[in-house]
Amino acid sequence: MSSASLVDSLFHSRLREASRKLFWLGLLMVALGIAAIVFPMISTLVATFLVGWVFLISGVFTLYGSFSIHGTGPFFAALLLGLLSIVAGAYMLFNPLAGAAALALVVGVLFMFEGAFQIFFAFEMRPYPGWAGMLISGIASVVLAVVIVAGWPAISVIVLGILLGVNFLSTGFAYIFVSRALTPAA
């Protein structure tokens, strides 16, 4: 038995043993995804608060770490990054609607770049199978970006929650399908 097949069989046996937990995790993620889609404003605010706390905490650590950096340029760069992260985090925590608007715009721009890359990549791989799927994904990303940016800032209070919900739904269903395909060995 080769080492690759041994690792493969160990991985699959562990995955099979955890299939029940994977099923319940998938079910929980589907429920959270549905809740995020049904209540998009609440899930958008939760996402905004989460990002705000991440900025605030990382800013505090960066600010603290900047005092251990030698050299004027790197010290001031780290100091500035820490202070900007703290300000961005505090702004998002104390003004979550504006934070949600900023995050929605960033997501829209990110989707635009991702879609452009995927479309370019699809045409580069055009003679090979799978290029059409990449093209469709790229077009979908660009369309989502246009919808987000065109509806901004009004759409920003729900767009993050809906995207989060769709992500939770797709991940949850993937976990459920994998768990059902790997019924535990008797």
N, C-alpha and C positions, 0 to 999 in steps of 0.2 A: 504494500500500500504506500503510495507516494505521500510526501508531506503535505502537498496541496490538497489531496483528497482527504487526508486525516483532518486538516484544519477545516475543510469544507464540511465534513461529517460532524465534527465537534460543534461548529457554528450552527448547523441545521438541527442537531439534537438539542442544543440549548434553546434555539428559537422555538422548536416544537414544544419543549417543556414550558416555555413562557407564552404559549399561544393564547391561553385563557386570559392572562393579564393583558396581553396585547389587544384582545377582543374588547375587554372592558375599558381600556384606555381609548381605543377607537370610538367606542360608544360615547364615552365622556366628551371626546373632542367633537363628535357630531352634535351632541347636545349643546356644547358651548358655541359651535359654529352657527347653529340655528338661532340661539339666543343673541349672538352678535349681529346676525342679519335682521332679526325681528326688532332688536333695539339698537340700531346703528349709532345713534347719538351717544348712548351710554358707553358702548364699546369703543367709540372714537375717543371719548374722554378718558377712559381707562388706559388706552394706548398712549394718549398724550401724557397722562400722569406718569406712566411707566418710563417713557422716554425722558421726561423731565427729571425724574429721580436718577436715571442713569447718567444724564448730563451733570447733575448736581454732585453726585457721589464721585464720578470720575474726575470732575473738576477739583474737588477737594483733595483727592489723592495726587493729582497732577500738580496742584499748587504746593502741597506738602513736599512732593518729590523734587520740585524745582530748586529747593534750597540745598539739595545735595549735589547739584550739578555745578561743575567747575567751568569757568569761561563765561564771559559776559553775554555773548550772542546766544548760546544754548540756554543759559539761565533765563534771560528775558523772554526767549521764545516759549519755554515751558511755563514760565510765570504767566505770560499773556494767554496761552492756551488754557491754563487752569482757570484763570479769571473769566475768560470768555465762556468756558463750559459751565462755570458756576452761575454766571449771569443768564445764560440760555436756559439752564435747568430751572432757576428760580422764576424766570419769565414764564416758562411753560407751566409751572406749578401754580403760579398766582394769576395767570391769564390763559387758562386752558383753551378757550375758543380761538384766540390768536395763535396759540401754539399748534392747534389742530389745523388751522389754515396754513401755517408755515410747513407743517409736515405733509399736508396734502399736496402742496405745490412741489415739494421736494420729490414726493412719490410720482407725481405727474411727469416731472422732468426726467426722473430715473427711468420710468417706463418708456419715455420717448427715446432715450439713448439705447435702452435695451432692445426695443423694437427695431431701431435703425440697425443695430449690430446684427440682430437675428435675420433681418431681411438681406443685408449684405452677405452674411454667412450663407444663407440659403442659396443665393445666386452663385456664390463661389463653389458650393458643393452640388450644383444643379445636375450634372449627369448622374449622380449617385442616388440610390434610394434614400428616402427620408427627407429630401430637400423640401418637398411640399409641406410637410408637417412643420418644419422650421419656418417656412415662409408664412404659414397660417398663424403660427405663434407670434411672429414678428408683427404681422398686420394687426393682430388682436392687441398687442402691447401698444402699438401706435394709436389705435382707436381708443383704448382706455386712457392713454395720455391726453389725447385731444378732448375727450369727455371731461376729464378731471380739470385740465387747464381752462377749457371753455366755460365750465361751470364754477370756476373758482372765483370768489371765496365762498359763495353760497353752498356749494356742494361739499365743502371741506368738513362740515360737521357730521357727515354721514359716510364719506368715502372710505376713511380708514376702517371704520367698523365693518362695513360691507366686505372690504378686501380681507380683513382679519377673519371674518366669518366664513368666507369662501375658502380661505386657506385652511381653517380648522376643519371644515366639512370634507375637503378633499383629502387631507391627512388622516382624518378619522376613518373615512371609508377605505382608504388604502390599508390602514392597520386592521380593520375588520376583515377585508378580503384576504390579507396575508394570514391572519389568524385562522380563518376558516380553511384556507388551503393547507395549513400545517396542523391538522388535527393531531393531538398528542398520541404518541406511540403507546400501545397497550402493554 
